Amino acid sequence: MTQLKYRMIIQYDGTRYWGWQYQPHGPTVQGTLEEKMKMILNHPVRLMGAGRTDAGVHADYQVAHFYLPRPVDTTRLRRSLNSVLPWDIRVRVIERVPPNFHARFSALWKEYVYRIYTGEVTPPHLHPYVWSLPVALNFGAMVEAAQDLVGTYNYAPFGKGLQPGQEAVRTVLWARWDNQHPLYVFHIACPGFLRGMVRYVVGLLVEIGMGRKPVDAVRRILAEQLHDWVRLKAPPQGLCLAYIAYPPDRLYPENHR
């Protein structure tokens, strides 16, 4: 029987979850979604996500694809899911996609956003979504250092836990800071990130902002592969998967977004 392919765009607050990917010993976003889909559709559904967010990391635009044996009313399915999902997971869109669509391998690039709040008192409504860091940061130094991330380099120093022989060359499309003092917002885009890469990048940029590392630290780490220079990993709650771009030929014309 021919299976029909669909994609789902999901938002979630990752605070209570052990990440996106299913794990047998703790709640995950994927596991929760699959449980509710089985309850509504009366058969198991396997989601293939675009990427694995770690425990405590949030998403405004996670994408997953899945197969169904017959057509469904996607609006009705979305509304049904949102009515039974916990408040911290929401399905934004469900739509049919061509057979050649793949949530992970069809992606052109992904953008992550990281937020740091440097005020003395972090507002409670921001606390779950920022790194509360009440220190003075040299914003200009962090902006200058971020520019050295853009390009194609071996990012192995920022990808702790790499498997033997794992490819670590990545192309960063942009890396920039927005100054909304006392809130600093970092944006970085890449076709594919190493596990933990963004949090280690942010940790290094913060060390540069605090004067613990020189402004040219990024350039030197990438050129000389200085693994020991990358130690500080930013906490997960400041990180959010912001957007994933796909080529038009992987979506039906009426579904371009």
N, C-alpha and C positions, 0 to 999 in steps of 0.2 A: 504494500500500500504506500502511495506517495505521501510523504510528510510535508506539511506546510510550515514554512519558517516565519517566525515573528521576532521582532526585537522589542525590548522594553527599556525605557529610560527611567532611572530610579534616583531618588534623593534619599539620603539618610543621615541621621545623627549617629555617629559611630560610638558614642560614649559607652553604651551598654554591651557592645558586641566585640567578639574576638576577631574582628576583621570581616572582610567580604566572604572569603572562601569557607565552604562547609568544613566543620571540625566536629568530631564525635563527642567532645567533652566540654563544649561551651557554646553559647548562642552566637550565631553568625547571621549576617544579612542574607546570604544565599540560602542557608538552611531555613530561615524563617519564611522567606518568599516561597520556596519550594513546598514547605509544609502547607501554607495557605492555598497555593495553587492546586495542590492535590485535593484539599478539602472542597474547593469550589468545582473543579473539573472531574473529580472522581477517578482520577488516574494520576500516576506520578509524572512529573515534568522535571527535566534536568536543565538548569540554566548554565550557560557558558558566558562568564563575565569578561569584560574588556580588560580588566586588570584586578589585581588583588590589593585592596587597601588593608593596611595593618590594623590591629586592635586600636580602637579609640580614634581612628581617622574618619573624617566625614566625606560626604559626596553630594554635590549638587547635580552631577551628570554622570552617573555610572550607567553603563550600557551592558545588556545581556541579551543573547539570542536563545531561542528555544524552538522546539518542534511540536506541532499538534497534528492529530490525525485527520482533522476536519476543520472547515472554516468556523470562526467564532466572531461574535459581535465584540470588537475590541474595546469599544467605549464601555459596554456593559461589563466586560471582564475587568477593565481598569477600576471601575466604580466598585465592583464587588470585592476586589482585592483590597482597595483602600478602606472599605468598611470593616474588614476583619484584621487588617494588619495593625500592629502596635503603632502608636502615634509617631514614633521616630523613624519609620520607613514609609515612604510614599512613592507610588508609581505615577510618574508624570505622563507617560505615553506608552501605548502598546500599538504596534502597527505591523502589517505584513511587509516582509522584505524579500528580495530575490534570493534564489538558492545560493548565489555566490557571496552573499553577505556573511561576514564573520565578525563578531563583536570585537575580538582581539586583533586578528590578522588583517582585517580590512581598514583598521584605523590609520589615518594619516599622521595624526599627532594627538597628544594629550596635554592638557594644561592643568597644573596644580597651583594652588594659592596657599600661602602660609601667612598667618597673622600673628603679630607680636604686639602686646600692649605694654607700654613702658611707663604708664602712669603709676603713681604711688598706690592708688586704690583701683583695682579692676572692677568695673560695674558687674554685678552678679549676672546680668543677662548676656554678657560677653565671655564670662569666665570659662564656660565649657568649650569655647571655640577659638581661644587665643593662648599663646604662651605668655603668661603673666611674668614680666621681667622688668621690675621697677629700677632700672639703671639708666644712666645716660649713655646713648649710643652715638657714635660718629656716623651719621646718616650718609654723608658725602663719601666716606671711605667704603661703606657697604655698597653704595651705588657703583663706585669705580670698580670694586672687586667683582661685582656681579657681571660686569661687561666682559670679563675674562672667561666667563663660563660659556659664552656663545661660540659655537663652532663644533667641529668634529674632533674629539679627543678620546683617549683611553681614560675612562672614568673609574677604573678599578679602585683607586684610593677612597672613592665615595660609595663603593658597593661592598660593604662588609659581608662576609659569608659567601663569597662567590665559590661556585663549584670548580674543581680543576678543569682547566681548558675553557671555561665559560667566557664567551665574548663580552668584552666590557667597553668596546668603542661605541660611543653614542654621539648624536648630533643634537646639541641644544639650539633651538630656534630662537628663543629669546629668554632673557632673564633680567627682570627689572623690579624696582621698588616703587611703591606709591607712598608718599609721605602724608599721612593723615594724623599727624602728631596729636596725642601720644600713641596712636595706632600706626604701625608700619606694616605694609602689605607687600609680600613678595610674590611675583608671578614667574613661573618657569614652564616652558613648553618643549616637548621632545617627542619623537616618534615612539620611543620606548625607554622607560627608566629602569635602572638597576634597583633591586630591592633595597629600600632604605635610603636611596640616593638623595632625595629631596631633603630629608631631615638632616642628613650629614652636611649637605651644602648649606642649609640654613644655619646649622650649628657653627660652621666655619665662618660664615659671614658675620654672625653675632660676635664671635671672638675677634674678628677684625674690627667691628664696631666698638668693641670694648678696649681695643688697643693691645690685646694679647697676641695677635698675629699681625704681620706686616700687610700692607695694602696689596702687595703683589703676591700674596700667599697662594691664591687660586692658580695664577700663572705658573708659579714654581712647582706646585703640587702636580699639576697636569704634565708639565714638561719633564720633571725629574721623578715622577711617580713616588712622591713622599708620603707613603701610607701613614707613617707615624704622626704626621701633622694633622690628620683628620681623626679626631677623638670625640668631639662633642656632638651628640645626636639630639636634635631638637625634639621636644616632647610631642606626642601624636596629636593632641587635641587642637593644635594650631593649623593642622594640615587639612586641606579639602581638595578633592578631585573636582575641578571646576568645569571642564569641558573636554569632549572627545570629538574630533573632526573625522568625517568619512567622505570618500569621493562620491559624486552624484550617481555614478553607475552601479553603486552598491545599494542604492535606495530606489524605490519606485518614485516617479516624478511627483506624485501628489504628496509624498512624504518628506521632501527636502526640508530640512530645518537645521 
